[in-house]
Each structure stands twice: as structure tokens, then as C-alpha cells.
């Protein structure tokens, strides 16, 4: 066992003495040592319950003959970090999480790992670490939040909360109405209740084969979540015994399965940042072009919030991720021969699975649309691509042409929206918000929510080299690459330039002669980053590609 390096032989007597100082017994040190990476903290609602999950995981490990050793990973709450400098730190924590977990796992020579994440950058960061370390590893998330209930009985969630602020600014909602949302939109612990980034990544972790059934959908408050955690703890011992490692599971075909599931579920556009970054750790490169190829042949089967008015708890009752995958197998859209952490293949996992509610998970013969939930657009404005959650775009905005309203930061755009300077037909362009230019690639949920709250969601588009939350809806197009700070065409767009968006044909263009753009570029000077703190400054210097998940060299 790998842990023999710290527990066996006279030479390791000093190491053992420190384990004894921790209270471990000789008997415990004779068993496999399993690192339990727990992201519990008191600032993220999705993580406040992870101590309970960790205890259940550790119970399962002990039941199966292992010795659990818990250590922490950090996590940022994107909602609390929103609207100020804190959002610049959200995406960059993904690399911090991967790096620190690698350091802890190798420094202490664990035989296997159980990852307990739950939120936006924490899930992909730990998946990156798992792929990099390639030790037997399994995931168990903390589970989704239940949807809220407003005083009038309507269900609600975090994305409605942001839009309520816009409605208040527009005079469409009073302070009592805002308070109704504020006190009821997020009623329990757990990752926010729609198909936002956290739940997207937890569902994709299950779909790609790195977690047991229910990982993405069993609500945080359910006792079934604790039972899942115990089974996860037991299963890591089987993975150690059989030496099943992440790269046995995270193959190129598995990533394509994940992308297919992504399209069927209508996941967050942030998955187009995170899946390539995780694949990169496995030596696999995922292309934007492949994403569109998969989207064209994958029907969209779910309209979970913000695309619709159903929630992750509803998906769980309908059969969860496995039920969606079972629908996809009816048209041969998944490679079912692949190994998973169950020790069985995808096909074996899906043998007795049923779709229990066709209103939540559409049968593949009757999808919401014949194409997937995400589209990658290319054109003169984004030569390397940009991403839109097309399942959350109103039909009237699938094709749009309008004048650019240009802003060099999120705050200026929001001020203009609330001042009434953005009107129907406009295309709001927010630049210098990418990984390098931000720095940190902030999420643009506030400006999109402002647009929707002001009643412009069906008539105004938003384009940015920043990124979008899974909670975003409307014609919101992000991850424009190359970003402005790297000299991408978005840096040379001027007020009033006509921009065309054609989502069905995957095109996005600025209608300016190439010679004019070249002349503008010749005079361009990249502005200095607005924030130059230590880690953000180092991050900005190392960014190689926004389109490939802001992978750092």
C-alpha cells in the first residue's frame, strides 16, 4: 500500500509516533489510509452540512475496513462573492483547490481519496486533483438545496432573487416583495436549487462515472444523502482493493458522455470551462467544435430552473441523472461500455433504471428541442468561440441584430441598465472581465438579472469575455475568446457597431470591415488590470486560454 511509506518499518517509527499523537491506534495504521477531503465551512450554504456527510463517509470507510483521515479544501460562495471584488476570486480558487489537494494527498501518502465538495469551483477543482493524482478516488457531494416558496405559493430560487432586485429598480416590485424573495428563495442548506453550476457539475460527476447514483440530485436535507455517503465510504475500499483509478474512468469517451449529458440536462455554460480543464489533467483536449457536434445530435430533455420552473429535487424524484442517461441510450448517444466507480459499466448501472416523470425528464422521442442546452458560437467577434445556454434563451432572441452598447466593466453596465439607458434591441458588450483582464473572469449574473428584472430579457442581448452563472437566462453570451485583454476583437468594438447573433447557426459577428478592426487594433492599448493583489496578479500572468477553461501552465 502507498501508506506503507508512512506507517511501516523501523524507519517510519517517527512517522507513526505522529499518528499516535493524533490518537490513531496500531490497528488503524495497519489498514488502508483513506483521505477524506471535506469542504465544510460556515460561509457557503452548500457546505454548511458537509461535516455530517464526512462523518457518514468515514463510518462507511470504517465499516469496509479502512482508516479515514479527514482534511479540508476551501470553497467560495459565488452568491455572497457576487457584485464586488470577491467575484474576482471565485474561478481562481479552482486551481488553489486542485493544487492544495494534490499537496496534501502526496505529502501524507493516502491509499485512496473520498472528495466531498458541493459548489461551483470546488467540484471541478477536486475533479482536477483526482485526475492529476490518479489515486483511487470517489466523490460524494453535499446535495442540492430545496426550492423556496413565496408567500403566494410560487416556488422560487436564487436566480429569482437576483431578478427581484432588477424588478425593484424598475419599480415593478416593492420592498416587501423583495423581502419575500429574500427570506424564502433559499430555504435550506445545499447547493442552490436550480441547474446552476454547482448542481451541473455534481450531476456531471455522477454521469462521468466518478460518483454513485444520486450524487447530483438527492437533496441535502434528505437522510438518503447520509446513506449515499456511507455507501460512498464503503465503495472507496472496493476501488482501493481493485486498484480502480480516476484515469481508468476519465477517458475521452467518458468526457464525451459528460458533454452529451450536459446538453440533455441543460447545464451551466461554466461546464464548458470546467470539463476541458479536468480533461487537460488527464492529457485529453476537448474542443469547442466537438461540443457543438454533440449538441447538434443531443436532444434537450430537461428545463430545470432557470430555463423552466422545475428544480433538482424534481429531477431526483423523476429518477435523477441515471434516468436522463437511460433516455439517451435509447438513441445510442452514450458509450455504455465504460467503467465507473461502482466497479460496473454504464450499461450495468442503467439496467433497471426508469424515467418516472415525463413532465420532468422528457422522453427522448418528445424533447424540449432536438439540440442540446448549450451552443458554442464563432465568428468575427469570437474567432475561438463563445458560449450560450440556448435552452434558457427566448425563441424571439435566438437570432438578434442590434447596436453595441460598450462597457469596460460590469459596474458601468449595471449602472446604465438601471438608469434606463439600455433599450430594446441593444446588445450590451462587457469586456475586460476575462481571466486575464478582470483579472479572474467574474460571473455576469448581476447584469443579466438587471436586464431581466427591467423587463428587457426578451429584447436585449449581453455579450462578455467574462463568464455566466448557471442561473443566467436570456440571450447572454459569455466566455468570448480571445478575451479583450489578449487582443481579441471584442476589445475593438465601438459604441453603435452592429452585432449579429445567430444561435441556430452558431454565429456571432460584428459588422465592421476587417480593415477597420485592424486599424483600431493598431491604436489599441490594453488597460491596466483594476485589481493587482498577489494571487490574482500571478493568475493573470499565467492564463493561457479562456476557451480551454483558463488552464494555467
C-alpha positions in Angstrom: 0.0 0.0 0.0 1.1 3.6 -0.6 0.5 4.3 3.0 3.3 1.9 3.9 5.6 4.8 3.2 4.4 6.5 6.4 3.3 3.5 8.6 5.6 0.5 8.1 9.1 -0.4 9.2 11.5 0.8 11.8 12.5 3.7 9.6 8.9 5.0 9.8 8.7 4.9 13.6 8.9 8.8 13.8 6.0 9.0 11.3 4.0 6.5 13.4 4.7 8.5 16.5 2.9 11.5 15.0 -0.1 9.3 14.0 -0.2 8.2 17.7 -0.1 11.8 18.7 -3.3 12.2 16.6 -4.9 9.4 18.5 -4.7 6.6 15.9 -4.1 3.1 17.1 -1.7 0.5 15.7 -4.7 -1.4 14.4 -5.9 1.6 12.4 -2.4 2.1 10.9 -2.5 -1.5 9.6 -5.5 -0.6 7.4 -5.5 1.4 4.2 -5.4 5.2 4.9 -8.2 7.0 3.1 -8.0 10.8 2.8 -11.5 12.4 3.2 -11.3 15.8 1.5 -14.1 17.8 3.1 -15.1 21.3 2.1 -17.2 22.1 5.1 -17.3 25.7 6.2 -19.6 28.3 7.7 -19.8 30.8 4.7 -21.3 28.6 1.9 -24.9 27.3 2.3 -23.9 24.3 0.1 -21.1 23.4 2.6 -22.6 24.0 6.0 -23.8 20.4 6.2 -20.7 18.7 4.9 -19.4 17.8 8.4 -22.4 15.4 8.5 -21.6 14.0 5.1 -18.0 13.5 6.1 -19.0 11.6 9.3 -21.2 9.3 7.2 -18.4 8.8 4.7 -15.9 7.9 7.5 -18.4 5.5 9.0 -18.6 3.7 5.6 -14.8 3.6 5.3 -14.6 2.0 8.8 -17.4 -0.5 8.0 -15.4 -1.6 5.0 -12.1 -2.0 6.8 -10.3 1.3 6.2 -9.0 4.2 8.3 -10.4 7.6 7.3 -8.3 10.7 7.7 -10.1 14.0 7.1 -8.5 17.2 5.8 -10.1 20.4 4.3 -10.5 22.1 1.0 -11.6 25.7 0.5 -14.8 26.9 -1.2 -16.2 30.3 -2.2 -19.9 31.1 -2.2 -20.4 32.7 -5.6 -23.7 34.4 -4.5 -22.0 36.0 -1.5 -19.0 36.9 -3.6 -21.2 38.5 -6.3 -21.2 42.2 -7.0 -17.8 43.2 -5.6 -14.1 42.3 -5.7 -14.9 38.9 -4.2 -16.1 37.6 -7.5 -12.7 38.0 -9.0 -11.5 35.3 -6.6 -14.1 32.7 -7.4 -12.8 31.0 -10.5 -9.2 31.2 -9.4 -9.9 29.1 -6.3 -10.4 26.1 -8.7 -6.6 26.0 -9.2 -5.9 26.6 -5.5 -8.2 23.7 -4.6 -6.6 21.3 -7.1 -3.0 22.3 -6.1 -3.6 22.1 -2.3 -5.4 18.8 -2.5 -2.5 17.4 -4.6 -0.1 18.6 -2.0 -2.0 17.1 1.0 -2.6 13.7 -0.7 1.0 13.1 -1.8 2.6 14.6 1.4 0.7 12.1 3.5 0.7 9.1 1.1 -3.0 8.2 1.2 -4.1 4.9 -0.4 -7.4 6.4 -1.7 -9.5 9.6 -1.5 -13.1 10.5 -1.0 -13.9 14.0 -2.2 -16.8 15.9 -0.5 -17.4 19.1 -2.5 -20.6 20.9 -3.3 -20.2 24.2 -5.1 -19.1 25.9 -8.3 -15.3 25.8 -8.4 -14.9 23.3 -5.6 -16.3 20.4 -7.6 -14.2 20.9 -10.7 -11.1 21.7 -8.6 -11.4 18.4 -6.8 -12.0 16.6 -10.0 -8.9 18.2 -11.4 -7.0 17.0 -8.4 -8.4 13.5 -8.7 -7.3 13.3 -12.4 -3.9 14.7 -11.6 -3.2 12.4 -8.6 -4.7 9.3 -10.2 -5.2 7.6 -6.8 -8.4 5.5 -6.3 -11.0 8.3 -5.7 -14.7 8.7 -5.4 -17.0 11.7 -4.9 -19.9 12.4 -2.7 -21.4 15.9 -2.8 -23.4 17.6 -0.1 -26.6 17.7 -2.3 -28.9 20.4 -3.6 -31.0 22.9 -1.7 -34.8 22.6 -1.8 -36.7 25.1 -3.8 -38.2 28.0 -1.9 -41.9 29.0 -1.6 -43.0 32.6 -1.8 -46.0 33.9 0.3 -48.3 33.4 -2.7 -47.3 29.8 -3.1 -45.0 30.2 -6.1 -41.7 28.3 -6.0 -38.5 30.2 -6.0 -34.8 30.0 -6.1 -31.6 32.2 -6.1 -31.9 33.4 -9.7 -35.3 34.8 -8.9 -33.7 36.7 -6.0 -31.3 38.5 -8.4 -34.0 39.3 -10.8 -36.2 40.7 -7.9 -33.5 43.3 -7.4 -33.9 44.4 -11.0 -37.7 44.4 -10.7 -37.4 46.7 -7.7 -35.1 49.1 -9.6 -37.6 49.1 -12.4 -40.4 50.0 -10.0 -42.2 46.6 -10.6 -41.6 45.3 -7.1 -41.8 47.0 -3.7 -39.5 46.4 -0.6 -42.0 43.9 0.9 -41.8 41.9 -2.4 -38.0 41.9 -2.3 -38.1 40.8 1.4 -40.5 37.9 0.4 -37.9 36.6 -2.1 -35.0 37.4 0.3 -36.4 35.3 3.2 -37.9 32.4 1.1 -35.7 31.9 -2.0 -33.0 29.8 -0.3 -34.8 27.8 2.4 -32.3 25.1 3.3 -28.6 24.1 3.2 -27.4 22.7 -0.1 -26.2 23.9 -3.5 -28.7 26.4 -4.9 -31.8 24.6 -6.2 -31.7 25.1 -10.0 -29.5 23.7 -12.7 -26.7 26.2 -11.8 -23.0 25.5 -12.0 -22.7 23.5 -8.7 -25.6 21.2 -9.5 -24.5 20.9 -13.1 -21.0 19.7 -12.0 -22.4 17.4 -9.4 -24.7 15.8 -12.0 -21.9 15.5 -14.5 -19.6 13.9 -11.8 -22.2 11.2 -11.5 -22.7 10.9 -15.2 -19.0 10.7 -16.0 -18.7 7.8 -13.6 -16.9 9.3 -10.6 -19.8 9.2 -8.1 -22.6 6.8 -7.1 -26.2 7.2 -8.2 -27.9 10.2 -6.6 -24.7 12.3 -6.1 -26.1 15.1 -8.2 -29.8 15.1 -7.2 -30.6 13.7 -3.7 -31.5 16.9 -1.6 -29.0 17.9 1.1 -31.7 17.6 3.8 -32.6 14.1 3.0 -31.5 11.1 5.1 -30.8 9.3 1.7 -27.9 11.7 1.3 -26.3 10.3 4.5 -26.9 6.7 3.3 -25.3 7.6 0.0 -22.3 9.0 1.9 -21.9 5.7 3.9 -22.1 3.7 0.7 -19.5 6.0 -0.9 -17.2 5.3 2.1 -17.6 1.6 1.6 -17.1 1.8 -2.1 -13.7 3.6 -1.9 -12.4 0.4 -0.2 -13.5 -1.6 -3.2 -11.8 0.8 -5.5 -8.6 0.5 -3.5 -8.8 -3.3 -3.4 -9.3 -3.4 -7.2 -6.9 -0.6 -7.9 -9.5 1.3 -10.0 -8.2 4.8 -10.6 -9.7 8.0 -12.0 -7.9 7.8 -15.3 -9.4 4.3 -15.8 -12.8 6.1 -15.7 -12.0 9.6 -17.1 -11.4 8.5 -20.6 -12.0 10.6 -23.7 -15.2 8.7 -24.3 -16.3 9.4 -20.7 -15.9 13.2 -21.3 -18.0 12.9 -24.4 -20.6 11.1 -22.3 -20.5 14.0 -19.9 -20.9 16.6 -22.7 -23.9 14.6 -24.0 -25.5 14.5 -20.6 -24.7 18.2 -20.2 -26.7 19.0 -23.4 -29.6 16.8 -22.3 -29.8 18.4 -18.9 -29.3 22.0 -20.0 -26.4 22.5 -17.6 -24.5 25.7 -16.8 -22.3 27.3 -19.5 -19.5 27.1 -16.9 -19.3 23.4 -17.7 -17.6 24.5 -20.9 -14.8 25.9 -18.8 -14.5 23.1 -16.3 -14.8 19.9 -18.4 -11.8 21.0 -20.6 -9.8 21.8 -17.5 -10.5 18.4 -15.9 -9.8 16.7 -19.2 -6.5 18.6 -19.5 -5.3 17.0 -16.3 -5.9 13.6 -18.0 -3.9 14.6 -21.1 -7.1 14.9 -23.1 -8.0 18.0 -25.0 -11.7 18.8 -25.6 -12.6 21.2 -28.4 -15.4 23.7 -28.7 -16.1 22.2 -32.1 -16.8 18.8 -30.6 -19.2 20.4 -28.1 -21.3 21.7 -31.0 -21.2 18.4 -32.8 -22.5 16.7 -29.6 -25.1 19.4 -29.1 -26.5 19.0 -32.7 -27.3 15.4 -32.1 -28.4 15.5 -28.4 -32.0 16.4 -27.6 -32.6 18.7 -24.6 -34.7 16.7 -22.2 -34.9 18.9 -19.1 -35.9 22.5 -18.4 -34.8 23.0 -14.8 -34.6 26.5 -13.4 -33.6 29.0 -14.7 -34.7 27.5 -18.1 -38.0 26.3 -16.6 -39.9 26.1 -13.3 -38.7 22.7 -12.1 -35.8 22.1 -9.7 -33.2 19.5 -8.8 -35.4 17.9 -6.2 -38.0 17.2 -9.0 -35.2 15.7 -11.2 -34.4 13.4 -8.3 -38.0 12.2 -7.9 -38.1 11.6 -11.6 -35.2 9.2 -11.5 -32.2 11.5 -11.4 -29.2 11.6 -13.6 -29.4 7.9 -14.4 -33.0 8.3 -15.8 -31.7 11.0 -18.2 -28.9 8.8 -19.2 -31.3 5.9 -19.8 -33.3 8.1 -22.2 -30.1 9.0 -24.1 -29.2 5.3 -24.5 -32.4 4.8 -26.5 -30.7 6.6 -29.4 -27.2 5.2 -28.7 -25.9 8.6 -27.6 -23.8 7.3 -24.8 -20.9 4.9 -24.7 -22.3 2.4 -22.2 -19.2 0.1 -22.1 -17.2 2.5 -19.8 -16.1 1.7 -16.3 -17.4 3.7 -13.3 -16.7 3.9 -9.6 -19.4 1.4 -9.0 -17.0 -1.1 -10.4 -19.5 -1.8 -13.1 -20.1 -0.4 -16.6 -22.5 2.4 -17.5 -24.7 -0.2 -19.1 -24.8 -2.3 -16.0 -25.6 0.8 -13.8 -28.6 1.6 -16.0 -30.1 -1.9 -16.3 -33.2 -1.3 -14.0 -33.5 2.5 -14.4 -36.8 4.1 -15.3 -37.9 7.6 -16.2 -40.6 8.1 -13.5 -41.9 11.5 -14.6 -42.1 12.5 -18.3 -43.0 16.1 -17.4 -39.6 16.5 -15.7 -37.5 14.3 -17.9 -38.9 14.4 -21.4 -38.8 11.1 -23.3 -36.2 11.3 -26.0 -38.9 11.0 -28.6 -40.5 14.2 -27.3 -37.7 16.6 -26.2 -37.9 20.3 -25.5 -35.7 20.7 -28.5 -33.8 18.4 -30.9 -30.5 20.1 -30.0 -28.6 20.4 -26.7 -28.9 23.0 -24.0 -25.6 24.7 -24.8 -24.2 26.2 -28.1 -20.8 27.4 -29.0 -20.8 30.4 -31.4 -18.0 31.5 -33.6 -17.5 34.5 -35.9 -15.7 37.7 -36.3 -16.4 38.8 -32.7 -15.3 35.5 -31.2 -12.9 33.6 -33.6 -12.1 31.0 -30.9 -15.7 30.7 -29.7 -18.1 31.8 -27.0 -20.9 30.0 -25.1 -24.6 30.5 -24.7 -27.1 28.4 -22.7 -29.6 28.2 -25.6 -32.1 26.2 -23.6 -32.7 29.4 -21.5 -33.0 31.8 -24.4 -36.4 33.0 -25.5 -37.3 32.0 -29.1 -37.5 35.6 -30.1 -33.8 36.1 -29.2 -32.4 33.1 -30.9 -31.5 35.5 -33.7 -30.8 39.1 -32.9 -29.2 42.1 -34.6 -28.6 45.4 -32.7 -26.2 48.2 -31.9 -23.4 47.6 -29.4 -23.5 49.4 -26.1 -20.0 49.0 -24.9 -18.7 48.9 -21.2 -15.3 48.1 -19.8 -16.6 46.6 -16.6 -19.7 45.1 -15.1 -20.4 48.0 -12.8 -20.7 50.5 -15.6 -23.1 48.2 -17.5 -25.3 47.7 -14.5 -25.5 51.5 -13.8 -26.6 52.1 -17.4 -29.2 49.4 -17.3 -30.8 50.7 -14.1 -30.6 54.3 -15.4 -32.7 53.3 -18.4 -30.0 53.9 -21.0 -30.3 50.4 -22.4 -33.4 49.9 -24.6 -35.0 47.1 -26.6 -32.8 45.9 -29.4 -29.5 46.8 -27.8 -26.5 44.5 -27.5 -24.7 45.1 -24.2 -21.0 44.3 -24.5 -19.0 44.0 -21.3 -15.3 43.4 -21.8 -12.0 43.3 -19.8 -13.7 40.8 -17.5 -11.9 37.7 -18.7 -9.4 35.6 -16.8 -6.5 37.9 -17.6 -8.4 41.2 -18.0 -10.6 41.0 -14.9 -8.5 39.5 -13.6 -10.4 36.4 -12.5 -13.2 36.2 -15.0 -16.2 37.4 -12.9 -19.6 35.9 -13.3 -22.1 38.3 -15.0 -25.2 37.2 -13.2 -25.9 40.7 -11.9 -26.1 42.5 -15.3 -28.2 39.7 -16.8 -30.5 39.7 -13.8 -30.8 43.5 -14.2 -31.8 43.2 -17.8 -34.4 40.5 -17.0 -35.6 42.5 -13.9 -36.1 45.6 -16.1 -38.3 43.6 -18.5 -35.7 43.5 -21.3 -34.9 39.8 -21.2 -36.7 39.2 -24.5 -35.3 42.1 -26.4 -31.7 42.8 -25.2 -28.6 40.6 -25.6 -25.5 40.6 -23.5 -22.0 39.6 -24.6 -18.9 39.4 -22.4 -15.5 37.9 -22.1 -16.4 37.2 -18.5 -18.5 34.2 -17.7 -22.1 33.4 -16.8 -23.7 31.7 -13.9 -25.8 28.6 -14.5 -28.5 30.9 -13.1 -28.4 33.1 -16.1 -31.2 33.2 -18.7 -31.9 35.2 -21.8 -29.5 35.9 -24.7 -26.5 36.0 -22.5 -23.3 35.0 -24.4 -20.1 34.6 -22.4 -16.6 33.3 -22.4 -15.8 35.3 -25.6 -12.3 34.2 -26.8 -9.8 35.6 -27.3 -10.7 37.9 -24.4 -10.2 41.7 -24.7 -7.0 41.7 -22.6 -5.4 39.3 -25.1 -6.3 41.5 -28.1 -9.5 39.7 -29.1 -11.9 41.5 -31.5 -14.2 42.3 -28.6 -11.6 44.9 -27.5 -12.1 46.9 -30.7 -15.9 47.0 -30.8 -17.1 50.6 -30.6 -20.4 52.1 -29.4 -23.0 51.7 -32.1 -21.3 48.9 -34.1 -23.9 46.4 -35.3 -23.6 42.9 -33.9 -25.5 39.9 -35.2 -26.2 36.8 -33.1 -27.5 33.7 -34.9 -27.7 30.9 -32.3 -29.3 28.3 -34.6 -26.3 28.6 -37.0 -23.7 29.1 -34.2 -22.6 32.5 -35.5 -21.7 35.8 -33.8 -20.3 38.7 -35.8 -19.6 42.4 -35.6 -20.5 44.0 -38.9 -17.3 46.1 -39.2 -14.8 45.7 -42.1 -11.8 43.7 -41.2 -9.6 46.6 -42.2 -11.4 48.9 -39.8 -10.9 46.4 -37.0 -7.2 46.2 -37.8 -6.8 50.0 -37.8 -8.5 50.1 -34.4 -6.2 47.3 -33.1 -3.1 49.2 -34.3 -4.1 52.1 -31.9 -5.2 49.8 -29.0 -3.5 49.9 -25.7 -4.7 47.3 -23.1 -5.8 49.0 -19.9 -4.1 48.0 -16.7 -6.0 45.4 -14.6 -8.1 47.2 -12.0 -7.0 44.8 -9.2 -3.4 43.8 -8.6 -3.5 41.7 -5.5 -0.9 38.9 -5.1 -2.7 35.8 -6.3 -4.9 37.5 -8.9 -1.8 39.2 -10.3 0.0 35.8 -10.6 -3.1 34.2 -12.1 -3.5 36.9 -14.7 0.1 36.4 -15.8 -0.3 32.7 -16.2 -3.6 32.5 -18.1 -3.2 30.7 -21.4 -6.8 30.3 -22.7 -10.2 31.3 -21.6 -11.8 29.0 -24.1 -9.9 26.0 -22.7 -11.0 26.5 -19.1 -8.5 29.1 -18.0 -6.0 26.3 -17.7 -2.8 27.5 -16.1 0.7 26.5 -17.2 
